[in-house]
Amino acid sequence: MTSSESHPSLPVLINDVRVFDGVHDEVSATRSVYVADGRIAAEGETPAPEAEVVDGGGRVLMPGLSDAHVHMFMAGSTEEEFLHAPAGTVHYNALTEAGRMLLRGFTTVRDMGGPVTALRRAVDSGRFPGPRIYPSEGMISQTSGHGDFSEIHDAAVRFGGPESRIEATGCVRVADGRDRVLAAVREQLKRGASQIKLYAGGGVCSRHDPLDAQQFTPDELRAAVEAASDWGTYVAAHVYNSAGIRRAVEAGIRSIEHGHLANEETVAMLARKGVWLSTQPWLESDHHYPDPDRAEKNRQVCEGVQRIYAWARTYGVKLAFGTDLFLSPGETHRQSEMFARLSGHFGFRPVEALRMATSGNAELFRSCGARDPYKGARLGVIEPGAWADLLLVDGDPTRDLGLLADPGKNLALIMKGGRIHKNGLG
């Protein structure tokens, strides 16, 4: 059930706006946009008598932003809460963070690990504010992989060892061997995953796996892809290093998450193969680690950001925008700042960044095919029939992306599925 089907909204006529449609460079001349049944109506359609009228005052109307790599379940909680608080605490924190994310102008997100299908359904029902959510459910890791947060003295689960707290929450499933990988993928699909996320290489926040490690054998990766393909969807893989990226792509994985340590040849290969690079505009100061090993891994990854963006643009890689913020609820406002960085720090033209976080991300999200929970209309564009997920901006973000770094000040109106969640027009 889609959000518009579960809470029909009153029609809205937005007058006197210039439109960035999510696709073209140019902002339109002043026009009106009519919204009915949660979607954008055809131009010239006569508004219903009961339609709410909004005076846009010449502002820029654009599609809602999207984030291709979030962790809703972990973003709103601290590490202490995640590891030691009652499970309900983390769920309620996730619900609170969903509302905050929507008020930052992010109307759709792809969740890359965590038990969030229930949250998606609660938001889609209209009972609580939040973005549309494409869930991955539990992230799939090998023993000693990036998702294995068991203690070093624990036996592997395969040998009778205990589940870590993170695995017990449903955030991760540790699986070794083809049969268990197949079962792990099918388990997440049963729980409501629209796509599958697994770990194909080492990570920064985990203690047991170096960044250059490859994770899962080619046969295990192919097993994941086969099980996801049987349900008409795809696998995304966390991996930084070139060897791991190549192994993942050869196995049929269609979205590389991060990739900051890839070499130029590997980035060019992503372009040739049509594989998505869902990467993040991190600065070293975004994350803080108390031990020198993880701090050094963080430094190496952030050092690769500028390179990976430059090569991706040179070779025409399909780029998605994401943030991957988690376990620091006081820092989640950086989601907006990180998006603005694409222009100010990493050299993208504002319209390039805007396309990436609207129609571009939406194209990636649609890769889940029949598992798409929002397939009733297009996302990330302003065109007749598309979902009415809209932002009204004070100023022109196609010229100054920094406006979106301060959504509280510069977003005059936030609409999702035709429903107004913020109206600061007085």
PyMOL commands that set and color helices and strands:
alter all, ss='L'
color gray80, all
select helices_A, chain A and resi 3-6+72-75+79-84+87-103+117-124+157-159+165-168+178-191+218-230+242-251+264-273+284-286+292-303+305-315+329-331+334-344+350-371+401-405+407-410
alter helices_A, ss='H'
color red, helices_A
select strands_A, chain A and resi 12-19+31-36+39-40+52-55+60-63+65-70+106-111+132-134+139-141+172-174+196-199+235-241+255-261+276-279+318-321+390-393+411-416+419-423
alter strands_A, ss='S'
color yellow, strands_A
deselect
rebuild
show_as cartoon
